[in-house]
Amino acid sequence: MDIQKESIIGDVVAHDYRAASVFKKFGIDFCCNGNRSIGDACADKNIDDSEIINAVNNVLSNNTGQGGIDFTSWPLDLLADYIEKKHHRYVDSKIEDILPYLQKIARVHGGRHSELLEVEQLFSASAKELTSHMREEEAVIFPKIRSLVNGNTNDEETLDQSIAELMHQHDQEGERFRRIDALTNGYTTPEDGCNTYRVTLAMLKEFEEDLHLHIHLENNILFPKALEIEHKTVNA
């Protein structure tokens, strides 16, 4: 892939997920705001776009590691199944693990680290919203996408509005976790933090990283391709 300043970030990451590490390093959102060009994102961050382009090219030219799974080649029904069975199940499971730990360290360490109280509130809100969001995808959006793949286009209600709302919700989750990252200084345990504190922040960091991939797969691959199929069908 020829990386230019006009290249769309989401397309670059969809082509090879290794590029995500570069955008993350420079604080550039590749999942919720992946529809921007590299040039526009760099201008917003006051970063020389050539530095990003060179870094991405270096990562992609390194043949010592695998580029990962090529999700862009997957049938959309398979991708929807993968997201549901891997990422949705992960979120459900980890919410149950993280919330009790987070409540505990907020109670024990909140007097000295008041930011933990806000982190607990943010994650609790995220847990509630993500759970509702995923159930809507599983009950409504993913079945519609599977129907489109199978050539069933009799549904009068199009995906446009529903997907726009889901992507807006993704933006909200991205903002919540940017705030959590800032409050915890990049998930860094303070010197007086206990082992539970350290484990909790590590789980939160892993949760955010999984959420980035989860949202990327939907925003940059699944949803655009589903809309493309639907629009072609409607206009046929």
Secondary structure, DSSP 8 states (H G I E B T S, - for coil): ----TTSBHHHHHHH-TTHHHHHHHTT--SSTTTTSBHHHHHHHHT--HHHHHHHHHHHHH-TTS-----GGGS-HHHHHHHIIIIIIHHHHHHHHHHHHHHHHHHHHHTTT-THHHHHHHHHHHHHHHHHHHHHHIIIIIHHHHHHHHTT----SS-SHHHHHHHHHHHHHHHHHHHHHHHHTTTT---TT--HHHHHHHHHHHHHHHHHHHHHHIIIIIIHHHHHHHHHHHHT-
